[in-house]
Amino acid sequence: MTQRFPHSNSPTPQHFPVVVVGAGPAGLTVGNILRAAGVDCLVLETGTREFIERRPRAGVLEEWAVRGLERRGLAGRLLDRAERHTACEFRFAGERYRLSYQELTGSHHWVYPQHLLVTDLVREYADVRGGRIRFGVRDVRLHDLDGDRPSVSYVCPRSGRREVVACDFVAGCDGARGVTRSSVAPGRARVARHDYGIGWLALLAEAPASADCVLFGCHPDGFAGQMPRSPEVTRYYLQCPPGDDPDSWSHERVWTELRRRLAAAGAAPPVEGRLIEKRVLDMHDYVTEPMVFGRLFLAGDAAHLIAPIAAKGMNLALHDAFLLGDSLVALLTRDDDSGLAGYSRECLRRVWDYQEFSQWLSELYHGAATGDPFRSGTTLARLHRLFTSPTAAAAFAEQYLGTAARH
Ligand SMILES: Cc1cc2nc3c(=O)[nH]c(=O)nc-3n(C[C@H](O)[C@H](O)[C@H](O)COP(=O)(O)OP(=O)(O)OC[C@H]3O[C@@H](n4cnc5c(N)ncnc54)[C@H](O)[C@@H]3O)c2cc1C
């Protein structure tokens, strides 16, 4: 919960117009937008710079998100290095079905590992735009969010002392396990939750992908996915029980299941390689409404979590960050508060749209493995429809690419 202005070890607290909590894609994008407009801000991050620049996670970026980064001078390296994806492939009932979404929407995905984007954003913020950032901070707390003089305090990793930073606004960009969302008094936020009751074993393999696009294997024994990340590294997912022990998945078991669940007539099997990441994700979602509490503005996973079913989380984090960064600049440089006033509503429209699509897609991935013959039948019908009805394929492509004109 938000606390009264704390006792500080520093005689006069520093002041920044904006304190950004969390240096993930959302926080660093907000920080970069502020710095480009000459607005001073401080980013607080619990991890070290080396840690956040190496943490592998997402990789699929929607075209509008990359254009948004490009417009703000943040996509230089990404556009040089990212791979363009124009199609995906479903595998079910022993066959392969390719869906060329670029032909349907004129749009494509960019594949660029999240830690490379974070590396680019930190470099631009701290080394090029002169933004201030403190790594390795501990015990971050928010204070007086309902007044016009909020502050943020943290324990400095070097001195061990609690430092206090006064500010006008706090951007809560500290992800799903951060502190900003929990600083909101109980009863003020409505948190809507959804649990799929499914786990995914998330894997990174040191091996090239066996196809030039994302593969979705919809198999009666469980979903399997293959997502190229770079020429040397590929992400895989295997459906498993929630809370499953990753150590129960030996190298042999992983590759046997991947080969089985992704098998299709005429398709090359996955290329086996050393597994460099192996962890179980319990698939669940939440949405916090509203996303604004006094002077605190939540963005990205701090406000809403979306299971990686449709690869939407980082895209939503960037969407929030563009709106929040631009709206803070409008207020702080032009006294225009219209963006901040509509921030929560505008973000949540896209958030709910993407949540609904993820839920729909989840049934496509997992329905065949429920053991329920009725759901297996309807899942198969839904899959076939994507490849027999151009209208159904176009609707899928629009949602998968996030190209709807309005949400
Ligand atoms: C395996 C996996 C695959 C995924 N694949 C995709 C994909 O392909 N496409 C996609 O769009 N999304 C994907 N996602 C989701 C995506 O990674 C997240 O949605 C994205 O990281 C959200 O960005 P963020 O900036 O909101 O939060 P984060 O990236 O979580 O950043 C929050 C930052 O805050 C820091 N922090 C935490 N607590 C504090 C604190 N108390 N004080 C200060 N700092 C703190 C954290 O260290 C972190 O650096 C995937 C996620 C996973 C786990």
The ligand as an SDF file (V2000), in Angstrom:
LIG
                    3D

 53 58  0  0  0  0  0  0  0  0999 V2000
    8.6370  -17.3760  -22.0660 C   0  0  0  0  0  0  0  0  0  0  0  0
    7.9550  -16.0960  -22.4690 C   0  0  0  0  0  0  0  0  0  0  0  0
    7.7510  -15.8340  -23.8170 C   0  0  0  0  0  0  0  0  0  0  0  0
    7.1070  -14.6630  -24.2200 C   0  0  0  0  0  0  0  0  0  0  0  0
    6.9180  -14.4180  -25.5540 N   0  0  0  0  0  0  0  0  0  0  0  0
    6.3460  -13.2550  -25.9680 C   0  0  0  0  0  0  0  0  0  0  0  0
    6.2750  -12.9060  -27.3800 C   0  0  0  0  0  0  0  0  0  0  0  0
    6.7330  -13.6370  -28.2510 O   0  0  0  0  0  0  0  0  0  0  0  0
    5.6970  -11.7040  -27.7170 N   0  0  0  0  0  0  0  0  0  0  0  0
    5.2270  -10.8500  -26.7590 C   0  0  0  0  0  0  0  0  0  0  0  0
    4.6960   -9.7730  -27.1150 O   0  0  0  0  0  0  0  0  0  0  0  0
    5.3180  -11.1270  -25.4250 N   0  0  0  0  0  0  0  0  0  0  0  0
    5.8610  -12.3040  -24.9930 C   0  0  0  0  0  0  0  0  0  0  0  0
    6.0310  -12.5580  -23.6610 N   0  0  0  0  0  0  0  0  0  0  0  0
    5.5960  -11.5620  -22.6750 C   0  0  0  0  0  0  0  0  0  0  0  0
    6.6410  -10.4460  -22.4860 C   0  0  0  0  0  0  0  0  0  0  0  0
    7.8980  -10.9850  -22.1620 O   0  0  0  0  0  0  0  0  0  0  0  0
    6.1820   -9.4930  -21.3630 C   0  0  0  0  0  0  0  0  0  0  0  0
    4.8290   -9.1520  -21.5900 O   0  0  0  0  0  0  0  0  0  0  0  0
    7.0440   -8.2290  -21.3230 C   0  0  0  0  0  0  0  0  0  0  0  0
    8.3050   -8.5190  -20.7630 O   0  0  0  0  0  0  0  0  0  0  0  0
    6.3720   -7.1170  -20.5000 C   0  0  0  0  0  0  0  0  0  0  0  0
    7.2240   -6.0020  -20.4440 O   0  0  0  0  0  0  0  0  0  0  0  0
    7.1950   -5.0420  -19.1640 P   0  0  0  0  0  0  0  0  0  0  0  0
    8.1670   -3.9680  -19.4440 O   0  0  0  0  0  0  0  0  0  0  0  0
    5.7970   -4.6910  -18.8500 O   0  0  0  0  0  0  0  0  0  0  0  0
    7.6670   -5.9540  -17.9380 O   0  0  0  0  0  0  0  0  0  0  0  0
    9.0430   -6.7150  -17.6950 P   0  0  0  0  0  0  0  0  0  0  0  0
    9.6910   -7.0760  -18.9700 O   0  0  0  0  0  0  0  0  0  0  0  0
    8.7400   -7.8030  -16.7190 O   0  0  0  0  0  0  0  0  0  0  0  0
    9.9510   -5.6240  -17.0000 O   0  0  0  0  0  0  0  0  0  0  0  0
    9.7580   -5.2270  -15.6520 C   0  0  0  0  0  0  0  0  0  0  0  0
   11.0910   -4.8040  -15.0580 C   0  0  0  0  0  0  0  0  0  0  0  0
   10.8780   -4.3520  -13.7270 O   0  0  0  0  0  0  0  0  0  0  0  0
   11.8750   -4.8910  -12.8720 C   0  0  0  0  0  0  0  0  0  0  0  0
   11.3060   -4.9250  -11.5090 N   0  0  0  0  0  0  0  0  0  0  0  0
   10.5300   -5.8760  -10.9370 C   0  0  0  0  0  0  0  0  0  0  0  0
   10.1910   -5.5120   -9.6840 N   0  0  0  0  0  0  0  0  0  0  0  0
   10.7490   -4.3000   -9.4810 C   0  0  0  0  0  0  0  0  0  0  0  0
   10.7430   -3.4030   -8.3760 C   0  0  0  0  0  0  0  0  0  0  0  0
   10.0980   -3.7030   -7.2410 N   0  0  0  0  0  0  0  0  0  0  0  0
   11.4190   -2.2430   -8.4800 N   0  0  0  0  0  0  0  0  0  0  0  0
   12.0870   -1.9340   -9.6330 C   0  0  0  0  0  0  0  0  0  0  0  0
   12.1280   -2.7490  -10.7090 N   0  0  0  0  0  0  0  0  0  0  0  0
   11.4740   -3.9190  -10.6270 C   0  0  0  0  0  0  0  0  0  0  0  0
   12.1650   -6.2500  -13.4690 C   0  0  0  0  0  0  0  0  0  0  0  0
   13.4670   -6.7110  -13.0920 O   0  0  0  0  0  0  0  0  0  0  0  0
   12.0800   -5.9520  -14.9620 C   0  0  0  0  0  0  0  0  0  0  0  0
   13.3270   -5.5570  -15.5140 O   0  0  0  0  0  0  0  0  0  0  0  0
    6.6690  -13.7320  -23.2340 C   0  0  0  0  0  0  0  0  0  0  0  0
    6.8930  -13.9900  -21.8690 C   0  0  0  0  0  0  0  0  0  0  0  0
    7.5300  -15.1580  -21.4860 C   0  0  0  0  0  0  0  0  0  0  0  0
    7.7590  -15.4050  -20.0080 C   0  0  0  0  0  0  0  0  0  0  0  0
  1  2  1  0
  2  3  1  0
  2 52  2  0
  3  4  2  0
  4  5  1  0
  4 50  1  0
  5  6  2  0
  6  7  1  0
  6 13  1  0
  7  8  2  0
  7  9  1  0
  9 10  1  0
 10 11  2  0
 10 12  1  0
 12 13  2  0
 13 14  1  0
 14 15  1  0
 14 50  1  0
 15 16  1  0
 16 17  1  0
 16 18  1  0
 18 19  1  0
 18 20  1  0
 20 21  1  0
 20 22  1  0
 22 23  1  0
 23 24  1  0
 24 25  2  0
 24 26  1  0
 24 27  1  0
 27 28  1  0
 28 29  2  0
 28 30  1  0
 28 31  1  0
 31 32  1  0
 32 33  1  0
 33 34  1  0
 33 48  1  0
 34 35  1  0
 35 36  1  0
 35 46  1  0
 36 37  1  0
 36 45  1  0
 37 38  2  0
 38 39  1  0
 39 40  1  0
 39 45  2  0
 40 41  1  0
 40 42  2  0
 42 43  1  0
 43 44  2  0
 44 45  1  0
 46 47  1  0
 46 48  1  0
 48 49  1  0
 50 51  2  0
 51 52  1  0
 52 53  1  0
M  END
$$$$
